[in-house]
Amino acid sequence: MIISQTFLLNVSIARKHINLDESDLDNLLKEYNSKYTGLEKKLKKTISLEQAYHIAKVFNRTIEDFITDDFTPFDLITTHIKTQEYIQQNVKTIKDQNIITKFINAYVIIVIKDFEKGAQFTNSDIIPKLPPIHNQESSIDWTAGLLKGLVTNTNSFRKSSHDNDPKNRGEAIYQLNDQVPKDVIDKAIKKVDAFWLKKFHQEAKNKLLSDKK
């Protein structure tokens, strides 16, 4: 495969869309002993297939996704989980809130999919388990998208033992009306990052084994 200059032109568009500069890509490519800075100035030159593969992987994509004249940049939440974590850790400012909130319901579904019918929880039980960007949210809209009809607000509240403010009644407690339907779980799986999903399942498995000891 010949890596055309179209590849780097579209990578430039993609990185700018999620607020990454060339040095950020250098940092994300360190594990492959690869460097990005300067490549955009060499558009008339070719780059190796291996280098193109690693660059595409940063965005959780294939080389072919960048070789098109009708290119549309990718939302942050669909990029590689390591890229999302890098952006969060480096306090990148994402101005487009739609990038942050897109697909959040799918990730919430994955977190609650194994909850038993009648299980009760608060937003703070769920949000820390979400991937970077989403775990910065302060609330979840339980009436929208895939989450619609799954839970009920119990109109009761849970207050942190460290909260001594008498005016603060605490967090709303929600209750799962029934186990999450398989078709809803299947839809959610198609929307979430595959790397995050594998990591989430492994952590859940490790916790289960730890609890049994």
C-alpha positions as CSV (number, residue, x, y, z in Angstrom):
1,M,0.0,0.0,0.0
2,I,1.3,3.5,-0.9
3,I,0.5,6.0,1.8
4,S,-0.6,9.1,-0.1
5,Q,-0.4,12.7,1.1
6,T,-4.2,12.6,1.6
7,F,-3.5,10.4,4.7
8,L,-1.5,13.1,6.5
9,L,-3.9,15.9,5.4
10,N,-6.8,14.1,7.0
11,V,-4.8,13.2,10.1
12,S,-4.1,16.9,10.5
13,I,-7.9,17.6,10.4
14,A,-8.6,14.8,12.8
15,R,-6.0,15.8,15.4
16,K,-7.2,19.5,15.4
17,H,-10.8,18.4,15.8
18,I,-10.0,16.9,19.2
19,N,-7.5,19.6,20.1
20,L,-4.3,17.7,19.7
21,D,-1.1,19.4,18.5
22,E,1.8,17.6,16.8
23,S,3.7,17.2,20.0
24,D,0.7,15.5,21.6
25,L,0.8,12.9,18.8
26,D,4.5,12.5,19.5
27,N,3.7,11.7,23.1
28,L,1.0,9.2,22.0
29,L,3.3,7.5,19.6
30,K,6.2,7.1,22.0
31,E,5.4,3.5,22.8
32,Y,5.9,2.7,19.1
33,N,9.2,4.7,19.0
34,S,7.6,6.9,16.3
35,K,7.4,10.6,15.9
36,Y,4.8,12.8,14.2
37,T,6.1,16.4,14.4
38,G,7.3,17.6,11.0
39,L,5.4,15.0,8.9
40,E,2.7,17.5,7.9
41,K,5.5,19.7,6.3
42,K,6.5,16.7,4.2
43,L,3.3,16.1,2.5
44,K,5.0,15.3,-0.8
45,K,7.0,12.6,0.8
46,T,5.7,9.1,1.8
47,I,5.7,7.6,5.2
48,S,6.1,3.9,6.1
49,L,3.1,1.6,6.4
50,E,4.0,0.8,10.0
51,Q,4.1,4.5,10.9
52,A,0.8,5.2,9.3
53,Y,-0.7,2.2,11.1
54,H,0.4,3.5,14.5
55,I,-0.9,7.0,13.7
56,A,-4.3,5.6,12.7
57,K,-4.4,3.5,15.9
58,V,-4.2,6.7,18.0
59,F,-7.6,7.5,16.6
60,N,-8.9,3.9,16.9
61,R,-9.1,3.7,13.1
62,T,-7.4,2.0,10.2
63,I,-5.2,3.6,7.5
64,E,-8.0,3.3,5.0
65,D,-10.2,5.6,7.1
66,F,-7.8,8.4,6.4
67,I,-7.4,7.8,2.7
68,T,-10.5,9.5,1.4
69,D,-11.3,12.8,-0.3
70,D,-14.5,13.1,1.6
71,F,-13.1,13.0,5.1
72,T,-15.1,13.7,8.3
73,P,-13.1,13.9,11.6
74,F,-14.0,11.6,14.4
75,D,-15.6,12.4,17.8
76,L,-13.3,12.2,20.7
77,I,-15.2,9.5,22.4
78,T,-14.7,7.1,19.5
79,T,-10.9,7.5,19.5
80,H,-8.5,5.1,21.3
81,I,-9.1,5.0,25.1
82,K,-5.5,5.9,25.6
83,T,-6.0,9.0,23.6
84,Q,-9.0,10.0,25.7
85,E,-7.0,9.4,28.9
86,Y,-4.1,11.5,27.6
87,I,-6.4,14.4,26.8
88,Q,-8.1,14.2,30.2
89,Q,-4.7,14.0,32.1
90,N,-3.4,16.9,30.2
91,V,-6.5,19.0,30.8
92,K,-7.4,19.6,27.2
93,T,-10.3,22.0,26.8
94,I,-13.1,20.5,24.7
95,K,-15.4,23.4,23.7
96,D,-17.9,21.2,21.8
97,Q,-20.0,19.7,24.6
98,N,-21.6,17.3,22.1
99,I,-18.3,15.6,21.8
100,I,-18.3,15.0,25.5
101,T,-21.8,13.8,25.9
102,K,-22.2,11.7,22.7
103,F,-22.7,8.0,23.5
104,I,-22.6,8.5,27.3
105,N,-25.8,6.6,27.6
106,A,-24.2,3.6,25.9
107,Y,-21.4,3.6,28.5
108,V,-23.9,3.8,31.3
109,I,-25.7,0.8,29.9
110,I,-22.5,-1.2,30.0
111,V,-21.9,-0.2,33.7
112,I,-25.5,-1.2,34.8
113,K,-26.1,-4.2,32.4
114,D,-25.4,-6.8,35.1
115,F,-27.4,-5.1,37.9
116,E,-30.3,-7.1,39.3
117,K,-33.9,-5.9,39.0
118,G,-34.6,-3.5,41.9
119,A,-30.9,-2.5,42.3
120,Q,-30.6,1.0,43.8
121,F,-27.7,3.5,43.1
122,T,-26.8,7.1,42.7
123,N,-25.0,9.0,39.9
124,S,-21.8,8.9,41.9
125,D,-22.0,5.1,41.9
126,I,-21.9,5.1,38.1
127,I,-20.0,8.1,36.8
128,P,-16.5,7.2,38.2
129,K,-16.7,3.9,36.2
130,L,-17.2,5.7,32.9
131,P,-14.3,6.3,30.5
132,P,-12.3,9.6,30.4
133,I,-14.3,12.7,29.5
134,H,-17.5,11.1,30.6
135,N,-16.3,10.5,34.1
136,Q,-16.1,14.3,34.5
137,E,-19.9,14.6,34.2
138,S,-21.9,15.6,37.3
139,S,-25.2,14.0,36.3
140,I,-26.8,11.5,34.0
141,D,-30.1,12.0,32.0
142,W,-31.9,8.8,32.9
143,T,-34.9,9.7,30.6
144,A,-33.0,9.9,27.3
145,G,-31.9,7.5,24.6
146,L,-31.0,3.9,25.6
147,L,-31.6,4.7,29.3
148,K,-35.3,5.8,28.8
149,G,-37.7,3.8,30.9
150,L,-35.0,1.7,32.6
151,V,-34.9,3.4,36.0
152,T,-37.1,5.2,38.4
153,N,-36.3,8.1,40.7
154,T,-37.1,6.8,44.2
155,N,-37.5,10.4,45.5
156,S,-35.2,9.4,48.3
157,F,-31.7,10.6,48.8
158,R,-28.3,9.4,49.9
159,K,-26.0,11.7,51.8
160,S,-22.2,11.3,52.1
161,S,-21.1,10.6,55.7
162,H,-18.6,13.5,55.2
163,D,-21.3,16.0,54.3
164,N,-22.2,18.0,57.4
165,D,-24.3,20.6,55.6
166,P,-27.9,20.3,56.9
167,K,-29.2,22.1,53.8
168,N,-27.8,19.4,51.5
169,R,-30.2,16.4,51.3
170,G,-27.7,14.4,49.2
171,E,-27.9,12.6,45.9
172,A,-31.1,11.2,44.3
173,I,-31.4,7.4,44.5
174,Y,-32.5,5.6,41.4
175,Q,-33.9,2.1,41.1
176,L,-33.5,-0.3,38.1
177,N,-37.0,-1.3,37.0
178,D,-35.8,-4.5,35.4
179,Q,-32.6,-6.0,34.2
180,V,-31.3,-4.3,31.1
181,P,-32.7,-6.0,28.0
182,K,-30.3,-7.8,25.7
183,D,-31.1,-5.8,22.6
184,V,-30.3,-2.6,24.5
185,I,-27.0,-4.0,25.7
186,D,-26.2,-5.1,22.1
187,K,-26.9,-1.5,20.9
188,A,-24.6,-0.1,23.6
189,I,-21.8,-2.5,22.8
190,K,-21.7,-1.2,19.2
191,K,-21.3,2.4,20.4
192,V,-18.6,2.1,23.0
193,D,-14.9,1.9,22.6
194,A,-13.8,-1.7,22.2
195,F,-10.6,-1.2,24.2
196,W,-12.5,0.4,27.1
197,L,-15.1,-2.4,27.0
198,K,-12.4,-5.1,27.3
199,K,-10.7,-3.2,30.1
200,F,-14.1,-2.7,31.9
201,H,-14.9,-6.4,31.8
202,Q,-11.4,-7.4,33.0
203,E,-11.6,-5.0,35.9
204,A,-15.1,-6.4,36.8
205,K,-13.8,-9.9,36.6
206,N,-10.8,-9.1,38.8
207,K,-13.1,-7.4,41.4
208,L,-15.4,-10.5,41.4
209,L,-12.4,-12.8,42.1
210,S,-11.1,-10.4,44.8
211,D,-14.5,-10.4,46.5
212,K,-14.6,-14.2,46.6
213,K,-11.3,-14.4,48.5
